[in-house]
């Protein structure tokens, strides 16, 4: 049996919806399990990693 374009789009949409729901649940459980302090630490790490850290690096002033 060959799937037509509609069936492929439907399967893709179903997979995207299920993946989003599972990701949301896993993220919520991980946040609940790790706690607010760990979530804040991860946020700071991502901000620093992507250069959005607004605090100056004082170690560079010592050079």
CHARMM internal coordinates of N, CA and C (Angstrom, degrees):
IC EDIT
DIST 1 N 1 CA 1.4419
DIST 1 CA 1 C 1.5230
ANGL 1 N 1 CA 1 C 108.92
DIST 1 C 2 N 1.3015
ANGL 1 CA 1 C 2 N 117.12
DIHE 1 N 1 CA 1 C 2 N 127.40
DIST 2 N 2 CA 1.4567
ANGL 1 C 2 N 2 CA 122.68
DIHE 1 CA 1 C 2 N 2 CA -179.85
DIST 2 CA 2 C 1.5248
ANGL 2 N 2 CA 2 C 109.48
DIHE 1 C 2 N 2 CA 2 C -99.93
DIST 2 C 3 N 1.3305
ANGL 2 CA 2 C 3 N 115.04
DIHE 2 N 2 CA 2 C 3 N 137.27
DIST 3 N 3 CA 1.4623
ANGL 2 C 3 N 3 CA 119.96
DIHE 2 CA 2 C 3 N 3 CA 179.58
DIST 3 CA 3 C 1.5217
ANGL 3 N 3 CA 3 C 109.21
DIHE 2 C 3 N 3 CA 3 C -86.76
DIST 3 C 4 N 1.3019
ANGL 3 CA 3 C 4 N 115.58
DIHE 3 N 3 CA 3 C 4 N 138.51
DIST 4 N 4 CA 1.4579
ANGL 3 C 4 N 4 CA 118.78
DIHE 3 CA 3 C 4 N 4 CA 176.35
DIST 4 CA 4 C 1.5303
ANGL 4 N 4 CA 4 C 109.23
DIHE 3 C 4 N 4 CA 4 C -88.69
DIST 4 C 5 N 1.3312
ANGL 4 CA 4 C 5 N 116.66
DIHE 4 N 4 CA 4 C 5 N 179.48
DIST 5 N 5 CA 1.4599
ANGL 4 C 5 N 5 CA 121.51
DIHE 4 CA 4 C 5 N 5 CA -175.20
DIST 5 CA 5 C 1.5270
ANGL 5 N 5 CA 5 C 111.62
DIHE 4 C 5 N 5 CA 5 C -62.55
DIST 5 C 6 N 1.3153
ANGL 5 CA 5 C 6 N 117.34
DIHE 5 N 5 CA 5 C 6 N -37.89
DIST 6 N 6 CA 1.4663
ANGL 5 C 6 N 6 CA 120.46
DIHE 5 CA 5 C 6 N 6 CA -179.55
DIST 6 CA 6 C 1.5183
ANGL 6 N 6 CA 6 C 110.93
DIHE 5 C 6 N 6 CA 6 C -63.27
DIST 6 C 7 N 1.3294
ANGL 6 CA 6 C 7 N 116.89
DIHE 6 N 6 CA 6 C 7 N -42.27
DIST 7 N 7 CA 1.4676
ANGL 6 C 7 N 7 CA 120.44
DIHE 6 CA 6 C 7 N 7 CA 179.28
DIST 7 CA 7 C 1.5258
ANGL 7 N 7 CA 7 C 111.37
DIHE 6 C 7 N 7 CA 7 C -64.90
DIST 7 C 8 N 1.3247
ANGL 7 CA 7 C 8 N 117.30
DIHE 7 N 7 CA 7 C 8 N -38.25
DIST 8 N 8 CA 1.4686
ANGL 7 C 8 N 8 CA 120.14
DIHE 7 CA 7 C 8 N 8 CA 178.93
DIST 8 CA 8 C 1.5190
ANGL 8 N 8 CA 8 C 110.66
DIHE 7 C 8 N 8 CA 8 C -66.96
DIST 8 C 9 N 1.3436
ANGL 8 CA 8 C 9 N 117.78
DIHE 8 N 8 CA 8 C 9 N -42.48
DIST 9 N 9 CA 1.4644
ANGL 8 C 9 N 9 CA 120.45
DIHE 8 CA 8 C 9 N 9 CA 177.86
DIST 9 CA 9 C 1.5231
ANGL 9 N 9 CA 9 C 111.16
DIHE 8 C 9 N 9 CA 9 C -64.42
DIST 9 C 10 N 1.3073
ANGL 9 CA 9 C 10 N 116.66
DIHE 9 N 9 CA 9 C 10 N -39.43
DIST 10 N 10 CA 1.4577
ANGL 9 C 10 N 10 CA 120.89
DIHE 9 CA 9 C 10 N 10 CA 178.60
DIST 10 CA 10 C 1.5273
ANGL 10 N 10 CA 10 C 110.70
DIHE 9 C 10 N 10 CA 10 C -64.78
DIST 10 C 11 N 1.3115
ANGL 10 CA 10 C 11 N 117.09
DIHE 10 N 10 CA 10 C 11 N -42.66
DIST 11 N 11 CA 1.4636
ANGL 10 C 11 N 11 CA 121.16
DIHE 10 CA 10 C 11 N 11 CA 178.45
DIST 11 CA 11 C 1.5261
ANGL 11 N 11 CA 11 C 110.70
DIHE 10 C 11 N 11 CA 11 C -65.10
DIST 11 C 12 N 1.3407
ANGL 11 CA 11 C 12 N 117.58
DIHE 11 N 11 CA 11 C 12 N -40.84
DIST 12 N 12 CA 1.4588
ANGL 11 C 12 N 12 CA 120.98
DIHE 11 CA 11 C 12 N 12 CA 176.69
DIST 12 CA 12 C 1.5236
ANGL 12 N 12 CA 12 C 110.78
DIHE 11 C 12 N 12 CA 12 C -62.02
DIST 12 C 13 N 1.3282
ANGL 12 CA 12 C 13 N 117.87
DIHE 12 N 12 CA 12 C 13 N -46.53
DIST 13 N 13 CA 1.4631
ANGL 12 C 13 N 13 CA 121.66
DIHE 12 CA 12 C 13 N 13 CA -179.59
DIST 13 CA 13 C 1.5260
ANGL 13 N 13 CA 13 C 110.95
DIHE 12 C 13 N 13 CA 13 C -62.82
DIST 13 C 14 N 1.3200
ANGL 13 CA 13 C 14 N 116.60
DIHE 13 N 13 CA 13 C 14 N -40.81
DIST 14 N 14 CA 1.4655
ANGL 13 C 14 N 14 CA 120.40
DIHE 13 CA 13 C 14 N 14 CA 178.09
DIST 14 CA 14 C 1.5224
ANGL 14 N 14 CA 14 C 110.74
DIHE 13 C 14 N 14 CA 14 C -64.13
DIST 14 C 15 N 1.3198
ANGL 14 CA 14 C 15 N 117.06
DIHE 14 N 14 CA 14 C 15 N -43.05
DIST 15 N 15 CA 1.4663
ANGL 14 C 15 N 15 CA 120.73
DIHE 14 CA 14 C 15 N 15 CA 177.93
DIST 15 CA 15 C 1.5219
ANGL 15 N 15 CA 15 C 112.17
DIHE 14 C 15 N 15 CA 15 C -63.81
DIST 15 C 16 N 1.3294
ANGL 15 CA 15 C 16 N 116.60
DIHE 15 N 15 CA 15 C 16 N -40.99
DIST 16 N 16 CA 1.4640
ANGL 15 C 16 N 16 CA 120.08
DIHE 15 CA 15 C 16 N 16 CA 178.29
DIST 16 CA 16 C 1.5204
ANGL 16 N 16 CA 16 C 110.95
DIHE 15 C 16 N 16 CA 16 C -64.94
DIST 16 C 17 N 1.3145
ANGL 16 CA 16 C 17 N 117.78
DIHE 16 N 16 CA 16 C 17 N -41.06
DIST 17 N 17 CA 1.4618
ANGL 16 C 17 N 17 CA 121.38
DIHE 16 CA 16 C 17 N 17 CA -179.86
DIST 17 CA 17 C 1.5291
ANGL 17 N 17 CA 17 C 111.17
DIHE 16 C 17 N 17 CA 17 C -66.55
DIST 17 C 18 N 1.3173
ANGL 17 CA 17 C 18 N 116.56
DIHE 17 N 17 CA 17 C 18 N -44.54
DIST 18 N 18 CA 1.4621
ANGL 17 C 18 N 18 CA 119.82
DIHE 17 CA 17 C 18 N 18 CA 179.62
DIST 18 CA 18 C 1.5277
ANGL 18 N 18 CA 18 C 110.30
DIHE 17 C 18 N 18 CA 18 C -66.46
DIST 18 C 19 N 1.3316
ANGL 18 CA 18 C 19 N 117.59
DIHE 18 N 18 CA 18 C 19 N -41.46
DIST 19 N 19 CA 1.4541
ANGL 18 C 19 N 19 CA 120.87
DIHE 18 CA 18 C 19 N 19 CA 178.27
DIST 19 CA 19 C 1.5141
ANGL 19 N 19 CA 19 C 112.38
DIHE 18 C 19 N 19 CA 19 C -62.86
DIST 19 C 20 N 1.3166
ANGL 19 CA 19 C 20 N 117.32
DIHE 19 N 19 CA 19 C 20 N -40.52
DIST 20 N 20 CA 1.4630
ANGL 19 C 20 N 20 CA 120.68
DIHE 19 CA 19 C 20 N 20 CA 177.61
DIST 20 CA 20 C 1.5208
ANGL 20 N 20 CA 20 C 111.40
DIHE 19 C 20 N 20 CA 20 C -65.04
DIST 20 C 21 N 1.3133
ANGL 20 CA 20 C 21 N 116.73
DIHE 20 N 20 CA 20 C 21 N -43.26
DIST 21 N 21 CA 1.4646
ANGL 20 C 21 N 21 CA 120.26
DIHE 20 CA 20 C 21 N 21 CA -179.69
DIST 21 CA 21 C 1.5279
ANGL 21 N 21 CA 21 C 110.98
DIHE 20 C 21 N 21 CA 21 C -64.68
DIST 21 C 22 N 1.3178
ANGL 21 CA 21 C 22 N 116.82
DIHE 21 N 21 CA 21 C 22 N -44.02
DIST 22 N 22 CA 1.4687
ANGL 21 C 22 N 22 CA 120.24
DIHE 21 CA 21 C 22 N 22 CA 179.27
DIST 22 CA 22 C 1.5286
ANGL 22 N 22 CA 22 C 110.09
DIHE 21 C 22 N 22 CA 22 C -64.60
DIST 22 C 23 N 1.3305
ANGL 22 CA 22 C 23 N 117.42
DIHE 22 N 22 CA 22 C 23 N -42.00
DIST 23 N 23 CA 1.4627
ANGL 22 C 23 N 23 CA 120.36
DIHE 22 CA 22 C 23 N 23 CA 178.20
DIST 23 CA 23 C 1.5109
ANGL 23 N 23 CA 23 C 112.70
DIHE 22 C 23 N 23 CA 23 C -62.60
DIST 23 C 24 N 1.3156
ANGL 23 CA 23 C 24 N 117.07
DIHE 23 N 23 CA 23 C 24 N -39.65
DIST 24 N 24 CA 1.4599
ANGL 23 C 24 N 24 CA 121.26
DIHE 23 CA 23 C 24 N 24 CA 178.08
DIST 24 CA 24 C 1.5269
ANGL 24 N 24 CA 24 C 110.82
DIHE 23 C 24 N 24 CA 24 C -64.62
DIST 24 C 25 N 1.3068
ANGL 24 CA 24 C 25 N 116.64
DIHE 24 N 24 CA 24 C 25 N -43.55
DIST 25 N 25 CA 1.4709
ANGL 24 C 25 N 25 CA 120.58
DIHE 24 CA 24 C 25 N 25 CA -179.83
DIST 25 CA 25 C 1.5200
ANGL 25 N 25 CA 25 C 110.69
DIHE 24 C 25 N 25 CA 25 C -66.51
DIST 25 C 26 N 1.3262
ANGL 25 CA 25 C 26 N 117.44
DIHE 25 N 25 CA 25 C 26 N -45.28
DIST 26 N 26 CA 1.4631
ANGL 25 C 26 N 26 CA 120.79
DIHE 25 CA 25 C 26 N 26 CA -179.89
DIST 26 CA 26 C 1.5321
ANGL 26 N 26 CA 26 C 110.06
DIHE 25 C 26 N 26 CA 26 C -63.98
DIST 26 C 27 N 1.3325
ANGL 26 CA 26 C 27 N 117.61
DIHE 26 N 26 CA 26 C 27 N -41.46
DIST 27 N 27 CA 1.4595
ANGL 26 C 27 N 27 CA 120.64
DIHE 26 CA 26 C 27 N 27 CA 177.98
DIST 27 CA 27 C 1.5190
ANGL 27 N 27 CA 27 C 112.64
DIHE 26 C 27 N 27 CA 27 C -63.45
DIST 27 C 28 N 1.3184
ANGL 27 CA 27 C 28 N 116.62
DIHE 27 N 27 CA 27 C 28 N -41.31
DIST 28 N 28 CA 1.4641
ANGL 27 C 28 N 28 CA 120.29
DIHE 27 CA 27 C 28 N 28 CA 178.63
DIST 28 CA 28 C 1.5255
ANGL 28 N 28 CA 28 C 111.09
DIHE 27 C 28 N 28 CA 28 C -65.69
DIST 28 C 29 N 1.3213
ANGL 28 CA 28 C 29 N 116.88
DIHE 28 N 28 CA 28 C 29 N -42.18
DIST 29 N 29 CA 1.4624
ANGL 28 C 29 N 29 CA 119.88
DIHE 28 CA 28 C 29 N 29 CA 178.75
DIST 29 CA 29 C 1.5232
ANGL 29 N 29 CA 29 C 111.38
DIHE 28 C 29 N 29 CA 29 C -66.43
DIST 29 C 30 N 1.3207
ANGL 29 CA 29 C 30 N 117.22
DIHE 29 N 29 CA 29 C 30 N -40.71
DIST 30 N 30 CA 1.4619
ANGL 29 C 30 N 30 CA 120.00
DIHE 29 CA 29 C 30 N 30 CA 178.39
DIST 30 CA 30 C 1.5197
ANGL 30 N 30 CA 30 C 110.96
DIHE 29 C 30 N 30 CA 30 C -64.65
DIST 30 C 31 N 1.3173
ANGL 30 CA 30 C 31 N 117.09
DIHE 30 N 30 CA 30 C 31 N -40.51
DIST 31 N 31 CA 1.4620
ANGL 30 C 31 N 31 CA 120.85
DIHE 30 CA 30 C 31 N 31 CA 177.84
DIST 31 CA 31 C 1.5233
ANGL 31 N 31 CA 31 C 111.11
DIHE 30 C 31 N 31 CA 31 C -64.40
DIST 31 C 32 N 1.3183
ANGL 31 CA 31 C 32 N 116.68
DIHE 31 N 31 CA 31 C 32 N -41.88
DIST 32 N 32 CA 1.4570
ANGL 31 C 32 N 32 CA 120.64
DIHE 31 CA 31 C 32 N 32 CA 178.66
DIST 32 CA 32 C 1.5221
ANGL 32 N 32 CA 32 C 110.77
DIHE 31 C 32 N 32 CA 32 C -66.22
DIST 32 C 33 N 1.3312
ANGL 32 CA 32 C 33 N 116.48
DIHE 32 N 32 CA 32 C 33 N -39.18
DIST 33 N 33 CA 1.4572
ANGL 32 C 33 N 33 CA 121.36
DIHE 32 CA 32 C 33 N 33 CA -176.37
DIST 33 CA 33 C 1.5272
ANGL 33 N 33 CA 33 C 110.88
DIHE 32 C 33 N 33 CA 33 C -73.47
DIST 33 C 34 N 1.3196
ANGL 33 CA 33 C 34 N 117.51
DIHE 33 N 33 CA 33 C 34 N -41.28
DIST 34 N 34 CA 1.4607
ANGL 33 C 34 N 34 CA 120.06
DIHE 33 CA 33 C 34 N 34 CA -176.65
DIST 34 CA 34 C 1.5179
ANGL 34 N 34 CA 34 C 112.60
DIHE 33 C 34 N 34 CA 34 C -79.14
DIST 34 C 35 N 1.2764
ANGL 34 CA 34 C 35 N 117.03
DIHE 34 N 34 CA 34 C 35 N -31.15
DIST 35 N 35 CA 1.4511
ANGL 34 C 35 N 35 CA 120.31
DIHE 34 CA 34 C 35 N 35 CA 179.41
DIST 35 CA 35 C 1.5109
ANGL 35 N 35 CA 35 C 112.50
DIHE 34 C 35 N 35 CA 35 C 98.20
DIST 35 C 36 N 1.3110
ANGL 35 CA 35 C 36 N 115.27
DIHE 35 N 35 CA 35 C 36 N 168.80
DIST 36 N 36 CA 1.4560
ANGL 35 C 36 N 36 CA 121.70
DIHE 35 CA 35 C 36 N 36 CA -175.58
DIST 36 CA 36 C 1.5251
ANGL 36 N 36 CA 36 C 112.07
DIHE 35 C 36 N 36 CA 36 C -70.86
DIST 36 C 37 N 1.3443
ANGL 36 CA 36 C 37 N 117.30
DIHE 36 N 36 CA 36 C 37 N -34.18
DIST 37 N 37 CA 1.4632
ANGL 36 C 37 N 37 CA 119.68
DIHE 36 CA 36 C 37 N 37 CA -179.05
DIST 37 CA 37 C 1.5191
ANGL 37 N 37 CA 37 C 110.91
DIHE 36 C 37 N 37 CA 37 C -65.38
DIST 37 C 38 N 1.3133
ANGL 37 CA 37 C 38 N 117.32
DIHE 37 N 37 CA 37 C 38 N -40.76
DIST 38 N 38 CA 1.4588
ANGL 37 C 38 N 38 CA 120.39
DIHE 37 CA 37 C 38 N 38 CA 179.29
DIST 38 CA 38 C 1.5223
ANGL 38 N 38 CA 38 C 110.66
DIHE 37 C 38 N 38 CA 38 C -68.14
DIST 38 C 39 N 1.3145
ANGL 38 CA 38 C 39 N 117.47
DIHE 38 N 38 CA 38 C 39 N -37.39
DIST 39 N 39 CA 1.4634
ANGL 38 C 39 N 39 CA 120.76
DIHE 38 CA 38 C 39 N 39 CA 177.83
DIST 39 CA 39 C 1.5258
ANGL 39 N 39 CA 39 C 110.43
DIHE 38 C 39 N 39 CA 39 C -65.14
DIST 39 C 40 N 1.3259
ANGL 39 CA 39 C 40 N 117.68
DIHE 39 N 39 CA 39 C 40 N -40.82
DIST 40 N 40 CA 1.4606
ANGL 39 C 40 N 40 CA 120.65
DIHE 39 CA 39 C 40 N 40 CA 176.76
DIST 40 CA 40 C 1.5207
ANGL 40 N 40 CA 40 C 111.08
DIHE 39 C 40 N 40 CA 40 C -64.91
DIST 40 C 41 N 1.3128
ANGL 40 CA 40 C 41 N 116.85
DIHE 40 N 40 CA 40 C 41 N -38.49
DIST 41 N 41 CA 1.4605
ANGL 40 C 41 N 41 CA 120.46
DIHE 40 CA 40 C 41 N 41 CA 176.95
DIST 41 CA 41 C 1.5194
ANGL 41 N 41 CA 41 C 112.20
DIHE 40 C 41 N 41 CA 41 C -63.96
DIST 41 C 42 N 1.3225
ANGL 41 CA 41 C 42 N 116.56
DIHE 41 N 41 CA 41 C 42 N -40.38
DIST 42 N 42 CA 1.4703
ANGL 41 C 42 N 42 CA 120.12
DIHE 41 CA 41 C 42 N 42 CA 177.33
DIST 42 CA 42 C 1.5263
ANGL 42 N 42 CA 42 C 110.96
DIHE 41 C 42 N 42 CA 42 C -66.04
DIST 42 C 43 N 1.3284
ANGL 42 CA 42 C 43 N 117.01
DIHE 42 N 42 CA 42 C 43 N -39.30
DIST 43 N 43 CA 1.4660
ANGL 42 C 43 N 43 CA 120.37
DIHE 42 CA 42 C 43 N 43 CA 177.43
DIST 43 CA 43 C 1.5245
ANGL 43 N 43 CA 43 C 110.84
DIHE 42 C 43 N 43 CA 43 C -61.31
DIST 43 C 44 N 1.3468
ANGL 43 CA 43 C 44 N 116.33
DIHE 43 N 43 CA 43 C 44 N -44.81
DIST 44 N 44 CA 1.4626
ANGL 43 C 44 N 44 CA 119.72
DIHE 43 CA 43 C 44 N 44 CA 179.08
DIST 44 CA 44 C 1.5175
ANGL 44 N 44 CA 44 C 110.99
DIHE 43 C 44 N 44 CA 44 C -63.81
DIST 44 C 45 N 1.3353
ANGL 44 CA 44 C 45 N 116.96
DIHE 44 N 44 CA 44 C 45 N -38.92
DIST 45 N 45 CA 1.4618
ANGL 44 C 45 N 45 CA 120.24
DIHE 44 CA 44 C 45 N 45 CA 179.87
DIST 45 CA 45 C 1.5253
ANGL 45 N 45 CA 45 C 110.92
DIHE 44 C 45 N 45 CA 45 C -64.60
DIST 45 C 46 N 1.3282
ANGL 45 CA 45 C 46 N 117.72
DIHE 45 N 45 CA 45 C 46 N -42.20
DIST 46 N 46 CA 1.4679
ANGL 45 C 46 N 46 CA 120.17
DIHE 45 CA 45 C 46 N 46 CA 178.62
DIST 46 CA 46 C 1.5229
ANGL 46 N 46 CA 46 C 111.48
DIHE 45 C 46 N 46 CA 46 C -67.62
DIST 46 C 47 N 1.3304
ANGL 46 CA 46 C 47 N 117.11
DIHE 46 N 46 CA 46 C 47 N -38.60
DIST 47 N 47 CA 1.4702
ANGL 46 C 47 N 47 CA 119.31
DIHE 46 CA 46 C 47 N 47 CA 177.29
DIST 47 CA 47 C 1.5156
ANGL 47 N 47 CA 47 C 110.69
DIHE 46 C 47 N 47 CA 47 C -63.39
DIST 47 C 48 N 1.3321
ANGL 47 CA 47 C 48 N 116.53
DIHE 47 N 47 CA 47 C 48 N -41.68
DIST 48 N 48 CA 1.4602
ANGL 47 C 48 N 48 CA 120.44
DIHE 47 CA 47 C 48 N 48 CA 179.28
DIST 48 CA 48 C 1.5270
ANGL 48 N 48 CA 48 C 110.64
DIHE 47 C 48 N 48 CA 48 C -67.98
DIST 48 C 49 N 1.3094
ANGL 48 CA 48 C 49 N 116.52
DIHE 48 N 48 CA 48 C 49 N -39.30
DIST 49 N 49 CA 1.4624
ANGL 48 C 49 N 49 CA 121.22
DIHE 48 CA 48 C 49 N 49 CA -179.01
DIST 49 CA 49 C 1.5195
ANGL 49 N 49 CA 49 C 111.64
DIHE 48 C 49 N 49 CA 49 C -64.16
DIST 49 C 50 N 1.3225
ANGL 49 CA 49 C 50 N 116.98
DIHE 49 N 49 CA 49 C 50 N -39.65
DIST 50 N 50 CA 1.4532
ANGL 49 C 50 N 50 CA 120.84
DIHE 49 CA 49 C 50 N 50 CA -177.40
DIST 50 CA 50 C 1.5305
ANGL 50 N 50 CA 50 C 113.10
DIHE 49 C 50 N 50 CA 50 C -94.56
DIST 50 C 51 N 1.3355
ANGL 50 CA 50 C 51 N 117.39
DIHE 50 N 50 CA 50 C 51 N 9.79
DIST 51 N 51 CA 1.4566
ANGL 50 C 51 N 51 CA 121.05
DIHE 50 CA 50 C 51 N 51 CA 174.42
DIST 51 CA 51 C 1.4943
ANGL 51 N 51 CA 51 C 115.16
DIHE 50 C 51 N 51 CA 51 C 76.87
DIST 51 C 52 N 1.2966
ANGL 51 CA 51 C 52 N 118.53
DIHE 51 N 51 CA 51 C 52 N 21.90
DIST 52 N 52 CA 1.4671
ANGL 51 C 52 N 52 CA 120.85
DIHE 51 CA 51 C 52 N 52 CA -179.90
DIST 52 CA 52 C 1.5174
ANGL 52 N 52 CA 52 C 111.48
DIHE 51 C 52 N 52 CA 52 C -104.55
DIST 52 C 53 N 1.2996
ANGL 52 CA 52 C 53 N 115.77
DIHE 52 N 52 CA 52 C 53 N 18.57
DIST 53 N 53 CA 1.4615
ANGL 52 C 53 N 53 CA 120.26
DIHE 52 CA 52 C 53 N 53 CA 178.69
DIST 53 CA 53 C 1.5188
ANGL 53 N 53 CA 53 C 108.49
DIHE 52 C 53 N 53 CA 53 C -79.36
DIST 53 C 54 N 1.3097
ANGL 53 CA 53 C 54 N 118.35
DIHE 53 N 53 CA 53 C 54 N 119.87
DIST 54 N 54 CA 1.4574
ANGL 53 C 54 N 54 CA 122.10
DIHE 53 CA 53 C 54 N 54 CA -173.28
DIST 54 CA 54 C 1.5257
ANGL 54 N 54 CA 54 C 112.70
DIHE 53 C 54 N 54 CA 54 C -85.25
DIST 54 C 55 N 1.3106
ANGL 54 CA 54 C 55 N 118.27
DIHE 54 N 54 CA 54 C 55 N -10.67
DIST 55 N 55 CA 1.4526
ANGL 54 C 55 N 55 CA 119.89
DIHE 54 CA 54 C 55 N 55 CA -179.70
DIST 55 CA 55 C 1.5246
ANGL 55 N 55 CA 55 C 109.72
DIHE 54 C 55 N 55 CA 55 C -85.01
DIST 55 C 56 N 1.3454
ANGL 55 CA 55 C 56 N 117.07
DIHE 55 N 55 CA 55 C 56 N 137.17
DIST 56 N 56 CA 1.4631
ANGL 55 C 56 N 56 CA 118.69
DIHE 55 CA 55 C 56 N 56 CA 179.36
DIST 56 CA 56 C 1.5194
ANGL 56 N 56 CA 56 C 111.29
DIHE 55 C 56 N 56 CA 56 C -70.87
DIST 56 C 57 N 1.3166
ANGL 56 CA 56 C 57 N 115.13
DIHE 56 N 56 CA 56 C 57 N 152.02
DIST 57 N 57 CA 1.4576
ANGL 56 C 57 N 57 CA 120.92
DIHE 56 CA 56 C 57 N 57 CA 177.82
DIST 57 CA 57 C 1.5279
ANGL 57 N 57 CA 57 C 107.25
DIHE 56 C 57 N 57 CA 57 C -88.69
DIST 57 C 58 N 1.3257
ANGL 57 CA 57 C 58 N 117.01
DIHE 57 N 57 CA 57 C 58 N 101.23
DIST 58 N 58 CA 1.4472
ANGL 57 C 58 N 58 CA 121.79
DIHE 57 CA 57 C 58 N 58 CA -175.18
DIST 58 CA 58 C 1.5198
ANGL 58 N 58 CA 58 C 112.44
DIHE 57 C 58 N 58 CA 58 C -69.35
DIST 58 C 59 N 1.3258
ANGL 58 CA 58 C 59 N 118.03
DIHE 58 N 58 CA 58 C 59 N -20.77
DIST 59 N 59 CA 1.4567
ANGL 58 C 59 N 59 CA 120.85
DIHE 58 CA 58 C 59 N 59 CA 178.14
DIST 59 CA 59 C 1.5219
ANGL 59 N 59 CA 59 C 111.25
DIHE 58 C 59 N 59 CA 59 C -65.71
DIST 59 C 60 N 1.3226
ANGL 59 CA 59 C 60 N 117.35
DIHE 59 N 59 CA 59 C 60 N -27.69
DIST 60 N 60 CA 1.4572
ANGL 59 C 60 N 60 CA 120.03
DIHE 59 CA 59 C 60 N 60 CA 178.07
DIST 60 CA 60 C 1.5246
ANGL 60 N 60 CA 60 C 111.76
DIHE 59 C 60 N 60 CA 60 C -71.07
DIST 60 C 61 N 1.3343
ANGL 60 CA 60 C 61 N 118.00
DIHE 60 N 60 CA 60 C 61 N -26.18
DIST 61 N 61 CA 1.4490
ANGL 60 C 61 N 61 CA 121.10
DIHE 60 CA 60 C 61 N 61 CA 178.36
DIST 61 CA 61 C 1.5350
ANGL 61 N 61 CA 61 C 112.11
DIHE 60 C 61 N 61 CA 61 C -69.81
DIST 61 C 62 N 1.3164
ANGL 61 CA 61 C 62 N 116.38
DIHE 61 N 61 CA 61 C 62 N -23.31
DIST 62 N 62 CA 1.4646
ANGL 61 C 62 N 62 CA 120.54
DIHE 61 CA 61 C 62 N 62 CA -177.25
DIST 62 CA 62 C 1.5250
ANGL 62 N 62 CA 62 C 113.16
DIHE 61 C 62 N 62 CA 62 C -79.87
DIST 62 C 63 N 1.2991
ANGL 62 CA 62 C 63 N 117.81
DIHE 62 N 62 CA 62 C 63 N -8.99
DIST 63 N 63 CA 1.4672
ANGL 62 C 63 N 63 CA 120.23
DIHE 62 CA 62 C 63 N 63 CA -176.29
DIST 63 CA 63 C 1.4978
ANGL 63 N 63 CA 63 C 112.05
DIHE 62 C 63 N 63 CA 63 C -78.38
END
COOR INIT
IC SEED 1 N 1 CA 1 C
IC BUILD
